[in-house]
Amino acid sequence: MLPTIRQLHASLTTGETTSAALTEAALARIDATDGEGGHAFTHVYREQALAAAQASDTLRAAGLARSPIDGLPVSVKDLFDVAGEVTLAGSVVLQDTPPAAQNAVIVQRLINAGAVIVGKTNMTEFAFSGLGINPHYGTPRSPWDRATGRIPGGSSSGAGVSVADGMSVVAIGTDTGGSVRIPSAFCGLTGFKPTARRVSAIGALPLSTSLDSIGPLSASVECCAIVDSILSGEPYREPSSPQPGQLRFAVPSSVVLDGADEQVVAAFDRAIEALREQGAVVHQLDIPEFEQLAYINRQGGFVCSEAWAWHRKLLEQHADLYDPRVASRITRGKDMSAADYIDLLEIRSAWIASLTNRMRQYDALLMPTSPIIAPAIAKLQTSDDAYFATNGLILRNPTMINFFDGCALSLPCHRNGEAPVGLTIAGPAMHDAHILDVGLATEKILQTIRQA
């Protein structure tokens, strides 16, 4: 089991360890020649991290701790601005652009909280895939079945692996269609996608300004709640676990299990049964909105249209420097008219209202984060058909929550030793605190499954 923020904070407070020791251990794991650090990170801030760790230890010795993450190693996805660094976003086309003049808002908030930023993590180029494959900087392997070499999930690929392999305690990713939750699911972590508007995206390179959100990947629901409060700039509210008998869950009756692996179905069914055994009410619910979404996004949706608006000039000049699989998806956006985009805005508004009304009597939706376990990297690298079919399948479930403008957790629900499987707990916009509470209660129940 990975140590939690609370456990490490206690160890720092009692003097059992130091920030310098934790940081040196994280950097050693990044450097390990038999590890994934070389593919998980695009930049490593060795000297800065060690200096920040020493500063944290000095302040703590004087009785000062800036936050629960003070002195803990943290990684940030390589689409957040770090002052003096070029923000690459997993690309090579931006290598000659000017360095960032200042830190992204969330990076500065982490620094102010005492986080030790150990580096920037690798990602799918421009965050445009749920697989995590990057032809420029390599693809870190999921912690499960390293011999085969399976995808870590994307687009926050290095983020997931950095936490799973102990190269950071927390990773910060972005989530436009599951890019925090999918790596969390495939790497056996807990990930939180907040309501997008709660966390500032200033200084983050966009994929889709309508759908982008910023959230943490870490060891527990409480870890995510702590980091979310720092990212959002809101006072920390400790999650309170409701009794399972107070909870009512809805499981979509269609779409979310289509094409699912038997491992995912088995883990999901066990999770549902465990919740019911503890007194939670779990109903199947018809959600026609989920059945409509593929058709609604048939022209590429917000992602393609908004990505095209940002990338069109770069693609005109440097298309040869893009990952062709990313470029082909971005260019779909050029065929959307302004009228199509306005129609999509109106459709989304009505879709959100309808789904919100349908969920009113439930605490949360439950579904598999991904309907399949992490597939092998090699097959997806060599076949465009396999790449795009798998990408669409993996993104399908989490994308629905982004279109909903909702918030969601992904919790590990597999047994120890099995392929990692994530359970999504999702709710409407601005229900973040409630979803974290529900997640805490669910996490306690799932832990009995994982240890079985």
C-alpha positions in Angstrom: 0.0 0.0 0.0 1.2 3.5 -0.8 1.7 5.9 2.1 -0.9 8.6 2.4 -0.3 12.3 2.8 -1.7 12.1 6.3 0.8 9.3 7.2 3.8 11.0 5.7 2.8 14.3 7.4 2.7 12.6 10.7 6.1 11.0 10.1 7.6 14.4 9.3 6.0 15.9 12.4 7.4 13.3 14.7 10.8 13.4 13.1 10.6 9.8 11.9 11.7 11.1 8.5 12.6 14.3 6.8 11.5 16.1 3.6 15.1 15.7 2.4 15.0 12.0 2.9 11.7 11.6 1.1 12.9 13.8 -1.7 16.2 12.0 -2.1 14.3 8.7 -2.2 11.9 10.0 -4.9 14.8 11.3 -7.0 16.6 7.9 -6.7 13.5 6.1 -8.0 13.3 8.6 -10.9 17.0 7.9 -11.7 16.8 4.1 -11.3 18.0 2.5 -14.5 15.6 -0.4 -14.2 12.7 1.9 -13.5 10.3 4.1 -15.5 11.6 7.5 -14.5 13.2 8.1 -17.9 9.8 7.8 -19.6 7.6 9.1 -16.8 9.4 12.5 -16.5 10.3 15.1 -19.1 12.0 17.4 -16.7 13.5 16.6 -13.2 14.1 19.5 -10.8 16.8 17.9 -8.7 18.6 20.9 -7.3 15.4 22.9 -6.8 13.7 20.0 -5.2 16.5 19.3 -2.7 16.6 23.0 -1.8 12.9 23.1 -1.3 13.1 20.0 0.9 15.8 21.5 3.0 13.7 24.7 3.4 10.7 22.6 4.5 12.8 20.8 7.1 14.2 24.1 8.4 10.7 25.6 8.8 9.3 22.4 10.4 12.2 22.5 12.9 11.0 26.0 13.8 7.5 24.6 14.4 6.1 25.8 11.0 4.2 23.6 8.5 2.5 25.3 5.7 0.1 22.5 4.8 -0.3 18.7 5.0 1.8 18.4 1.8 4.6 20.6 3.1 7.8 18.8 2.3 6.2 16.0 0.2 7.4 15.2 -3.4 4.9 16.2 -6.0 4.9 15.9 -9.8 3.1 18.2 -12.2 2.0 17.3 -15.8 4.1 18.9 -18.5 1.4 21.3 -19.7 1.5 23.5 -16.6 3.8 26.5 -16.8 6.9 26.5 -14.6 8.7 29.9 -14.7 11.8 29.8 -16.9 10.8 26.5 -18.6 9.3 25.8 -22.0 5.9 24.2 -21.6 6.1 21.3 -24.1 2.8 19.4 -23.4 4.3 16.2 -24.6 5.3 17.7 -28.0 8.4 18.6 -29.9 6.7 21.4 -31.9 6.9 23.8 -29.0 10.6 23.2 -28.2 11.6 26.6 -29.6 8.9 28.7 -28.0 9.7 31.1 -25.2 9.9 29.8 -21.6 7.0 30.6 -19.3 7.3 34.0 -17.6 5.6 32.8 -14.4 4.2 29.7 -12.8 0.7 28.3 -13.5 -1.7 29.2 -10.8 -1.9 25.7 -9.5 1.9 25.3 -9.5 2.3 28.5 -7.4 -0.4 27.3 -5.0 1.5 24.0 -4.5 4.8 25.9 -3.9 3.0 28.2 -1.4 1.8 25.1 0.4 5.3 23.7 0.7 5.1 21.0 -2.0 8.5 19.8 -3.3 8.1 19.8 -7.1 10.3 17.0 -8.3 9.6 17.3 -12.0 7.2 17.5 -14.9 5.6 14.3 -16.1 5.2 12.9 -19.5 1.9 12.8 -21.3 0.1 12.1 -24.5 1.0 14.9 -27.0 -1.2 17.9 -26.2 -3.3 15.7 -23.9 -5.2 14.3 -26.9 -5.6 10.5 -26.0 -6.6 8.3 -23.1 -3.9 5.8 -23.8 -0.7 7.6 -22.7 1.4 6.7 -25.7 4.0 9.3 -26.7 6.2 8.8 -29.8 8.5 11.6 -28.9 9.4 10.9 -25.2 8.5 7.2 -24.9 5.6 5.6 -23.0 6.0 4.7 -19.3 4.6 1.2 -18.5 1.8 0.7 -16.1 2.9 -0.8 -12.8 0.9 -4.0 -13.5 2.4 -6.7 -15.7 5.6 -4.8 -16.6 7.0 -7.8 -18.4 4.2 -7.4 -21.1 4.4 -3.6 -21.0 0.9 -2.2 -20.7 -0.3 1.4 -21.2 -0.4 3.6 -18.1 -3.5 5.5 -19.3 -3.5 9.0 -20.6 -3.2 11.6 -21.1 -1.6 12.0 -17.7 0.6 9.0 -18.2 3.7 10.0 -16.3 1.5 11.3 -13.5 0.1 7.9 -12.8 3.4 6.1 -12.9 5.2 8.7 -10.8 2.8 8.0 -7.9 2.6 4.3 -8.4 6.3 3.9 -8.4 7.0 6.2 -5.5 8.6 8.9 -7.5 6.1 11.4 -6.1 3.5 11.2 -3.3 1.0 13.2 -5.4 0.7 13.9 -9.1 -1.2 16.7 -10.7 -2.9 16.0 -14.0 -5.6 17.4 -16.2 -8.8 15.7 -17.2 -10.7 16.6 -20.4 -12.2 13.2 -21.0 -10.7 11.1 -18.2 -7.1 12.0 -18.2 -6.8 11.9 -14.4 -9.2 9.0 -13.8 -7.9 6.7 -16.5 -4.3 6.7 -15.3 -5.5 6.3 -11.8 -7.6 3.2 -12.8 -4.7 1.6 -14.7 -2.1 2.4 -12.1 -4.2 1.3 -9.1 -4.5 4.8 -7.7 -7.3 7.2 -6.5 -7.9 10.1 -8.8 -10.3 13.1 -8.5 -11.7 15.1 -11.3 -13.2 18.3 -9.7 -15.9 20.5 -11.2 -13.8 22.3 -13.8 -14.6 25.9 -12.8 -13.3 25.3 -9.2 -9.6 25.1 -10.2 -8.0 27.9 -12.2 -6.5 26.8 -15.5 -4.4 30.0 -15.9 -1.0 28.8 -17.0 -2.2 25.4 -18.2 -2.0 24.7 -22.0 -5.6 23.9 -23.0 -7.0 21.0 -24.9 -10.7 22.0 -24.6 -11.6 25.0 -22.6 -15.1 23.8 -22.2 -14.1 20.4 -20.7 -10.6 20.8 -19.2 -10.3 20.2 -15.4 -7.3 19.9 -13.1 -7.0 17.3 -10.4 -4.8 15.0 -8.2 -3.7 11.4 -8.4 -2.7 9.9 -5.1 -3.1 7.1 -2.6 -6.5 7.8 -1.1 -9.7 9.8 -1.1 -8.4 11.9 1.8 -5.2 12.6 -0.2 -7.3 13.9 -3.1 -9.4 16.1 -0.8 -6.3 17.7 0.7 -4.7 18.4 -2.6 -8.0 19.6 -4.2 -8.3 22.2 -1.5 -4.8 23.5 -2.3 -5.4 23.5 -6.1 -8.8 25.3 -5.7 -7.6 27.8 -3.1 -10.5 26.8 -0.9 -10.3 26.0 2.9 -9.8 22.4 3.6 -12.9 20.5 4.6 -12.1 17.0 5.9 -14.4 14.4 4.2 -16.9 12.8 6.5 -17.9 9.3 5.7 -21.7 8.7 5.7 -23.1 5.3 6.8 -23.5 3.0 3.8 -27.1 2.5 4.7 -27.7 6.2 3.9 -26.3 6.0 0.4 -28.3 5.6 -2.9 -26.4 4.8 -6.0 -27.4 4.6 -9.7 -25.7 2.3 -12.2 -26.4 3.2 -15.8 -28.3 0.3 -17.4 -26.7 0.8 -20.8 -23.5 1.8 -22.5 -21.0 1.8 -19.6 -20.4 -2.0 -19.6 -20.5 -2.4 -23.4 -17.4 -4.2 -24.6 -16.2 -4.7 -21.0 -13.5 -7.3 -20.1 -14.4 -10.1 -17.8 -11.9 -8.8 -15.2 -13.6 -5.4 -15.2 -17.1 -6.9 -15.0 -16.1 -9.2 -12.1 -14.5 -6.4 -10.1 -17.4 -4.0 -10.7 -19.9 -6.7 -9.7 -18.0 -7.4 -6.5 -17.9 -3.7 -5.6 -21.7 -3.4 -6.2 -22.4 -6.5 -4.1 -20.1 -5.2 -1.3 -22.0 -1.9 -1.2 -25.3 -3.7 -1.1 -24.1 -6.0 1.7 -23.3 -2.9 3.8 -26.7 -1.5 3.3 -26.3 0.9 0.4 -29.1 1.0 -2.2 -27.9 0.4 -5.7 -30.4 0.7 -8.6 -30.0 0.2 -12.3 -31.1 3.4 -14.0 -32.0 4.1 -17.6 -29.9 7.1 -18.7 -30.8 7.9 -22.3 -28.4 10.8 -22.2 -25.5 8.4 -22.2 -26.9 6.7 -25.3 -27.2 10.0 -27.1 -23.7 11.3 -26.5 -21.8 9.5 -29.3 -24.3 11.1 -31.8 -24.1 14.5 -30.2 -20.3 14.4 -30.6 -20.3 12.9 -34.1 -18.5 16.0 -35.5 -15.7 15.9 -32.9 -17.4 17.8 -30.2 -15.9 20.5 -28.1 -12.5 18.8 -28.0 -11.8 18.8 -31.7 -13.3 22.2 -32.4 -11.5 24.0 -29.5 -8.3 22.1 -30.1 -8.4 23.2 -33.8 -8.8 26.8 -32.8 -5.7 26.6 -30.6 -3.5 24.5 -33.0 -4.5 25.6 -36.5 -1.6 28.0 -37.1 0.9 25.5 -35.7 -0.5 22.7 -37.8 -0.3 24.9 -40.9 3.4 25.4 -40.4 4.6 22.3 -38.5 2.2 19.4 -39.1 5.2 17.1 -39.7 6.3 17.6 -36.1 3.0 16.4 -34.6 2.1 12.8 -33.6 0.0 11.9 -36.7 -2.6 10.2 -34.5 -3.0 13.5 -32.5 -3.0 15.7 -35.6 -5.7 13.7 -37.4 -8.1 14.2 -34.4 -7.4 17.9 -34.1 -8.0 18.5 -37.8 -11.5 17.1 -37.4 -12.4 20.4 -35.7 -11.9 22.5 -38.8 -15.1 21.1 -40.3 -17.3 22.4 -37.5 -19.0 25.7 -38.3 -19.8 28.4 -35.8 -23.5 27.4 -36.0 -22.5 23.8 -35.2 -20.6 25.0 -32.2 -23.5 27.1 -30.9 -25.9 24.2 -31.4 -23.6 22.1 -29.3 -23.5 24.6 -26.5 -27.3 24.6 -26.4 -27.5 20.8 -26.6 -25.1 20.4 -23.8 -27.0 22.7 -21.5 -30.2 20.8 -22.1 -28.4 17.4 -21.7 -26.9 18.5 -18.4 -30.3 19.7 -17.0 -31.9 16.4 -18.0 -29.3 14.2 -16.5 -29.1 16.3 -13.3 -32.9 15.9 -12.9 -32.6 12.2 -13.5 -30.0 11.9 -10.7 -31.8 13.9 -8.1 -32.8 11.0 -5.8 -29.3 9.4 -5.9 -26.0 10.3 -4.2 -23.8 9.3 -7.2 -23.5 7.3 -10.4 -21.3 4.2 -10.4 -19.6 2.7 -13.4 -16.3 1.2 -14.4 -13.7 4.0 -15.1 -12.5 2.0 -18.0 -14.5 -1.0 -19.4 -11.2 -2.8 -20.2 -8.0 -3.5 -18.3 -4.8 -1.8 -19.5 -3.9 -3.3 -23.0 -0.4 -4.0 -24.2 1.6 -1.0 -25.6 3.1 -2.8 -28.5 -0.2 -3.7 -30.2 -1.4 -0.1 -30.0 1.8 1.4 -31.3 1.8 -0.8 -34.4 -1.9 -0.6 -35.4 -3.9 2.6 -36.1 -7.1 0.6 -36.0 -6.3 -0.9 -32.6 -5.1 2.5 -31.4 -8.3 4.5 -32.3 -10.8 1.7 -31.3 -9.1 1.2 -27.9 -8.8 4.9 -27.3 -12.5 5.5 -28.0 -13.5 2.6 -25.7 -11.3 3.7 -22.8 -12.4 7.4 -23.1 -16.1 6.6 -23.4 -17.2 6.3 -19.8 -15.2 9.2 -18.2 -16.0 11.5 -21.1 -19.6 11.5 -20.1 -18.8 13.2 -16.8 -16.8 15.9 -18.5 -19.7 16.7 -20.9 -21.9 16.7 -17.8 -19.6 19.3 -16.2 -19.6 17.0 -13.2 -17.1 15.8 -10.7 -15.9 12.2 -10.1 -13.5 9.9 -8.3 -11.9 6.8 -9.6 -11.2 4.3 -6.8 -9.3 1.0 -7.2 -11.7 -1.9 -6.8 -9.7 -4.9 -7.9 -8.3 -7.5 -5.6 -4.6 -7.4 -4.7 -2.6 -9.2 -7.4 -5.2 -8.6 -10.1 -5.2 -6.2 -13.0 -6.0 -2.7 -11.8 -9.7 -1.7 -12.2 -11.2 1.6 -11.3 -14.7 2.3 -9.9 -16.1 5.7 -10.9 -18.2 7.6 -8.4 -19.7 10.7 -10.1 -22.0 13.5 -9.4 -23.2 16.9 -10.8 -21.3 20.1 -10.9 -20.4 21.6 -7.6 -21.2 18.4 -5.7 -17.5 17.9 -5.1 -17.6 17.8 -1.3 -20.4 15.3 -1.4 -18.7 13.0 -3.9 -15.5 13.1 -1.7 -17.7 12.1 1.3 -19.3 9.3 -0.6 -16.0 8.2 -1.9 -14.5 8.0 1.6 -17.4 5.6 2.6 -17.0 3.6 -0.5 -13.2 3.4 -0.2 -13.6 1.7 3.3 -15.8 -0.9 1.8 -13.6 -1.5 -1.3 -10.6 -2.0 1.0 -12.2 -5.2 2.3 -12.4 -6.5 -1.3 -8.8 -5.6 -2.2 -7.5 -7.5 0.8 -9.6 -10.6 0.2 
